[in-house]
Amino acid sequence: MIGDALLIALYAAVGAGAAGLVGTAALRLLRNRSVTLSLAVVAAVTVAAMLAGTLLVSWAMLLSDHDLWVVTTVCAMAAVVSMTVALVLGRRVVKGSRALAEAARALGDDGRFTPPAAAPTAELAQLSRELAATSARLTESRERERTLEASRRELVAWISHDLRTPLAGLQAMAEALEDGVVDDPGVYHTRIRTEVERMGTMVGDLFELSRIQAGVLTLAPTRMSAYDLVGEAIAGVDALAREHGVRLVGDGVDPVPIEVDGREMSRVLGNLLINAIRRTPADGTVAVSARRQATGVVLSVTDGCGGIPPEDLPRVFDTGWRGTHARTPPAGAGLGLAIVRGIVEAHQGRAAVSNVPGGCRFEVHLPAAG
């Protein structure tokens, strides 16, 4: 009995193997054709393997013609059903693939991807979800690119305006000095030096911003106290504050440790303080604080500018943003706050702004020192 069983298994394996080899060759020849044909081949191979094995076993076991006809009829019916199911499934897969291809073509044409209503297989459904996610990322990227391009055009226009005005003044003063029509040349020399210093600052800001946006800003972090950092920043702008009649307050500064690049972070606080002083009316107050939080350290500068329009808050740190007084010389080229955000993000932190009664508060969130 065991020998007969082994013999039957051997004949069945030979017949099924032969059908499998033929089916593999057929699939290889049809690899560039429709998936419907591939599914039909798979179904045909399944039935052919069963039929070939059955015929070999029948031949070896000398089954009667009647039994062989019964087995062959059963295999034929199985073949018809299998081919029908394979063709139906193949048509569904092809239809779903074509719909997905059309949606993907639209993604390439106009950047919008509308997934098909239903995918015939889990793999096509997963592919559709991935394409939808890619479309969303591309849309966000295009929006950022458009925003950056608009900011660059705006920045170029403002820089051109801000450079044209002092250059025209310098040319006029140089011609007046050259013609000898100036009663007090020292006054003109002072004005020329002031304008040159302002343009030099503007060029320096442009260079710093280009380094930040290019990702080549090199930091040298050291451990220091927030108290010392704020104290140095306040000392650096004390003369400007006195000139504008603004009082600086640094009572809310805790000596918490931070690990930052001292030079770059001093520039951050300096830009925030200069911006606050210039926008705070005389007899106003600019307050600086540093406090510890669970996630790190927060440095804040609060001014008395009267607040920022809510619609402008999301743009405060954009390159070239200068608010409602954009054309006034003290506003600068609109680079200071963009530099602040770039340096803070290079420290793995974030910059934020919010309105407070009578003014606004700029905050720098830094990770805790290790």
C-alpha positions, 0 to 999 in steps of 0.5 A: 500500500505504501509503495502504491501511494509513493508511486501515485505521488511520484506520477502526480509530481511528474505530471504537475511539474511538467505543467508547471515548467510549461506555465513558467515558460509561458509566463516568461514569454507573456511578462510584458503583456496584460495581467489578465493573460498572466492570471489565465496562464496561472489558472490553466497551469493549475488545472493542467497540473491536476489533469497531467498528474491524474492522466499519468496516475490513470495510465500507471494504475490502468484505470477504466475508460469510464473512470478516466472520462469522469476525472477528465470531465471534472478537470475540464469543468474546473478549468472552465471555472478557473479561467472564468474567475481568472479573466474576471479578476484580470479585467478588474485588475487591469481596469484598476491599473488603468484608472491609477495610471490616469490619476498618476498621469494627472499628477505629472501634468498638473500636480494634482492626484485624485485616487480612484474610487476603489482599488481591486487589490491591496497592493494597488490600494497601497500604491494609491495611498502612497501617490496621494501622500506624494501629491500632498508633499509636492503641493506643500513643496510648491507652496513653499517654493512660491512663498520663497520666490515671492519673498525673494522678489519682495526682498530684491525690491526692498533692498534695491529701494534701500540701497538706491536712497543712500547711494543717491544721497552719497552721490549728492554729498560727494558732488557737493564736496567736490564742487566746494559748495559745502560750508561745513564739510565735517557734517557731510563726512559724518553723514557719509560715514553713517550711510556707509555703515548702514549699507555695510550692515545691510550687506553683512545681513545679506551675507549672514542670511545667505549662509543660513539659507545655504545650510553652511552656518557653522556653530561652536556651542559652549556652555554658558549662563543665560544671565551672562548672555542677556547681560552682554546683549543689553549692554550692546544696545544700551546706547541705542535705547538711551538715544530712543528714550526706551528703558531696558529691563532685565529683571526676569533673567534666571542664571540657567545654563544653556549650550549655544554659540555665544556669538550667534546667539548674541546676534539673535538677542541683539536683533530682537532688542534693536527691533524692539527698541526701534518700534517702542515709543519714547518712555516705553519699556523693553523687557528681557527674560530667561526662564527654564521650562520642562523642554528647555530654556525660553528667552523672550523680548517684550516691547511696547510697539502696540502689537502686530496685526494678527494677519501679519503674525505668521509672516514676521520671521519671513525674509523681507518682512518689515511690517507697516513701516516697511519704507522707513529707514529704521526698519532696515531691510527686513532681514533681522528677524529672518536671521533670528529664525535661521540661527535659532533653528540651527540650534535645534530651537524655534522662534515665536512671536505673540501679541501682549497688552501694549506690544508683542513678545518674541520668544526663543525656545532652546533645548536644555543644556546637556 
